[in-house]
Amino acid sequence: MKILIVDDFSTMRRIIKNLLRDLGFGNTHEADDGATALPMLKSGDFDFLVTDWNMPGMQGIDLLKAVRADAKLSSLPVLMVTAESKRDQIVEAAQAGVNGYIVKPFTAQTLKEKIDKIWERIEAA
Amino acid sequence: MEPVKASEEEVLARAEELIKEMQKGNEQTVAQLLDYVHTARENLLFQEVGKMTRQLHNALESFRQDSRIESLAEHDIPDARQRLSYVIEMTQKSADRTLNAVEETMPMAEKIAEQAGKLSKTWKRFRNRELSVEQFRDLSASIETFLTDIERDSSVMKTNLNDVLMAQDFQDLTGQIITRVITLVEEVEGNLVELVRLTGDRFVKPIEAPEMDTAPEGPAVPGTGRSDVVADQDEVDDLLSSLGF
């Protein structure tokens, strides 16, 4: 399982990377905004995307929309992990096709639950 | 006929006189009185405008001359900016230092758990007298290596945990800096309120919220009573499930 972590803060990327490793996902890669992430996704056979919303350059929501619009990537599971907590934003992310939404600050348990739930749903479909 | 400064009472008296003269049909006096009242009104208006202009000028002048405001703009605000940058720097350093220590310690803890698990299984077999002499010799060597490893690794782990502890020293300093910046922001706020009051612009039209507000704005601060943001992960989950997730 190859996972891409997108966040502009290296600290947050490291935290998520360590949490994912602890959950048994050791193959993680990092990008610091959507513009860097998109070409990586297009050429890198990733199985899962974890992205922040508010980043310089390309925002996470735009990355999500670009992923959904790309024929090859459209079914990639996307988990948003962000400090953005406006109801309108969550609705927009849902409408754009996000698979899970976690608000910061979050716990290791929440991350595990959301990832498990995403895979359950994908396997059930 | 040069009524430069006429009071309201004087103008009123002349106006009453005017009505009487008009009733009498005294045209020449009527024309003179009309002239008087007109000029007096104009002068009153000019006086009022003049007074207001002077007040505004004085208010703005006193603002301009207030050295505190000048020092706020020239010194305190740039200083606060620098201090806040230092807060970012300190918290970043602390996070890096902590993560370094954790990332070095985690594999050690994992290795110890793994080796202890293996040894414990073999140890049980030994207690059940299931081990050959050869196997016991291996077990004995493994235990010796394990103990040496633990002695070395636990010392590194202790150093790393101590590093994590020391990396928290930023909290005291950033707390002090942020408290000072809050005081400064309060002072600037007070001055802005005073300026708004002086310019008389007290009835500002509220900005209407756009229909769908999804511009990123960073973390919401807890306890500000906003209804357009979720308070925690449970509310996110409720909202998403209401949308069919």
Chai-1 contact restraints between the chains, C-beta under 6 A:
chainA,res_idxA,chainB,res_idxB,connection_type,confidence,min_distance_angstrom,max_distance_angstrom,comment,restraint_id
A,T11,B,A95,contact,1.0,0.0,6.0,A-B,restraint_1
A,R14,B,L99,contact,1.0,0.0,6.0,A-B,restraint_2
A,W53,B,P216,contact,1.0,0.0,6.0,A-B,restraint_3
A,N54,B,P216,contact,1.0,0.0,6.0,A-B,restraint_4
A,A83,B,G218,contact,1.0,0.0,6.0,A-B,restraint_5
A,A83,B,P219,contact,1.0,0.0,6.0,A-B,restraint_6
A,E84,B,P216,contact,1.0,0.0,6.0,A-B,restraint_7
A,S85,B,A220,contact,1.0,0.0,6.0,A-B,restraint_8
A,S85,B,V229,contact,1.0,0.0,6.0,A-B,restraint_9
A,S85,B,V230,contact,1.0,0.0,6.0,A-B,restraint_10
A,K86,B,D228,contact,1.0,0.0,6.0,A-B,restraint_11
A,K86,B,V229,contact,1.0,0.0,6.0,A-B,restraint_12
A,R87,B,D228,contact,1.0,0.0,6.0,A-B,restraint_13
A,D88,B,M212,contact,1.0,0.0,6.0,A-B,restraint_14
A,D88,B,D213,contact,1.0,0.0,6.0,A-B,restraint_15
A,D88,B,T214,contact,1.0,0.0,6.0,A-B,restraint_16
A,Q89,B,T214,contact,1.0,0.0,6.0,A-B,restraint_17
A,I90,B,L239,contact,1.0,0.0,6.0,A-B,restraint_18
A,E92,B,T214,contact,1.0,0.0,6.0,A-B,restraint_19
A,A94,B,L243,contact,1.0,0.0,6.0,A-B,restraint_20
A,Y101,B,V236,contact,1.0,0.0,6.0,A-B,restraint_21
A,V103,B,Q233,contact,1.0,0.0,6.0,A-B,restraint_22
A,V103,B,V236,contact,1.0,0.0,6.0,A-B,restraint_23
A,T110,B,Q233,contact,1.0,0.0,6.0,A-B,restraint_24
